[in-house]
Amino acid sequence: MVVEVTKAGGFGVLGASTFSPEQLEAELRWIDQHTDGKPYGIDVIIPTAYDKQAETSTEDLARLIPQEQRDFMNRLLADAQVPELPAEERERVHQEIVTGRGAMTPDGARRLLQVALAHPQVRLVVSALGSPPPDVMAELRSRHIIVGAMCGKAQHAAKHKAAGVDLIVAQGTEAGGHTGEIATMVLVPQVVQACGDEVAVLAAGGIATGAQIAASLALGAQGVWCGTVWLGTRESELDPFEKEVLFAAGADDTARRKARTGKTVRMLKSQLSEAWERDDAPDYLPTPLQGILYNEAHARVVRAQRKELYSFPAGQVVGMVNEESSVRDVMYRMQLEYVEAIERLVRLQGEA
Ligand SMILES: Cc1cc2nc3c(=O)[nH]c(=O)nc-3n(C[C@H](O)[C@H](O)[C@H](O)COP(=O)(O)O)c2cc1C
């Protein structure tokens, strides 16, 4: 997706936070080879609240998951008769998830950044769930890399601005992934105001058409940042079973839940996400432990193709993503719709 977005005139950004440093190196090498020297970005999660033991531990992080939460998840899957993964696959999935989720702490993000800095085409680094710490900021600055931060509240924008970022992604509650409570329509003008002329603002959350891009620019944003719309493309990592669930979902089939990472993520609602909200459910674990527990269960659900238990991060615009397309088609469709929206506005003004 990063390659195709970049080739079609966008600025592709790779969500790197679930990769181990070795996996990220392989991904970036491949992107470098396919983007004709064009710049692209990476996004890392630098949370302000997380499990400190998991950040420094050298042992298998899954061992830090308490028995109560482990038993609850196992019971949910056993009651729903979701088979265990075959031993070999279980080991592979376990290794992949444990090494990847270890990156969801500040030091984990620093390890990923060291890998990214060896790839000169990486010209943008965005931090999610917190401002980039001063040492990260200084290192990126010294290499003239554009620094951005995700933001769900005007107060966060002020902190990011004080940390010295170049751009802020104002992401409304309707977005897929980690998200706050304020809608894009309300958040974007507030963040634009908080940023003044010094920091650029991209609007995110609920953008899948050119009309939504035009609306974002009307609110004062200088560009947009999309997530959910890419899930339905043939370049997306989702398999055919997962896409079928996605295409059938409506705008009201998502909810903000902590089951996936321990922090609120907007995702498709399912019996699994809702079970963790019940009174008899244990507390959510801190990042990155809840993610390790959830993703091992998720791998079982996907393998068993159990759509009633399937939850994946997706925003409310999932209701507008109804069939498979390509990244290139989405990019061109949105540009055409954008021009049509602007022409409509110009006509309206002429009539006024
Ligand atoms: C499957 C998925 C994974 C995401 N992962 C990340 C991530 O790792 N880091 C991040 O900053 N945002 C992440 N997001 C949020 C997106 O960057 C983006 O802000 C959001 O999807 C925009 O709203 P939309 O989903 O309505 O397009 C993710 C979103 C989705 C749907």
The ligand as a Gaussian input file, in Angstrom:
#p B3LYP/6-31G(d) Opt

LIG

0 1
 C       -6.071000      -1.170000      10.480000
 C       -5.605000       0.150000      10.996000
 C       -4.367000       0.230000      11.614000
 C       -3.895000       1.463000      12.099000
 N       -2.658000       1.526000      12.690000
 C       -2.161000       2.725000      13.057000
 C       -0.844000       2.839000      13.578000
 O       -0.117000       1.850000      13.718000
 N       -0.400000       4.080000      13.918000
 C       -1.180000       5.203000      13.764000
 O       -0.737000       6.310000      14.055000
 N       -2.436000       5.112000      13.287000
 C       -2.933000       3.911000      12.935000
 N       -4.210000       3.833000      12.439000
 C       -4.998000       5.074000      12.291000
 C       -4.689000       5.703000      10.934000
 O       -3.364000       6.196000      10.931000
 C       -5.625000       6.848000      10.578000
 O       -5.420000       7.946000      11.426000
 C       -7.090000       6.486000      10.598000
 O       -7.303000       5.246000      10.000000
 C       -7.857000       7.585000       9.865000
 O       -9.234000       7.385000       9.935000
 P      -10.070000       6.451000       8.906000
 O       -9.845000       5.080000       9.413000
 O      -11.463000       6.912000       9.076000
 O       -9.498000       6.674000       7.544000
 C       -4.694000       2.619000      11.967000
 C       -5.947000       2.522000      11.349000
 C       -6.412000       1.316000      10.861000
 C       -7.754000       1.259000      10.193000

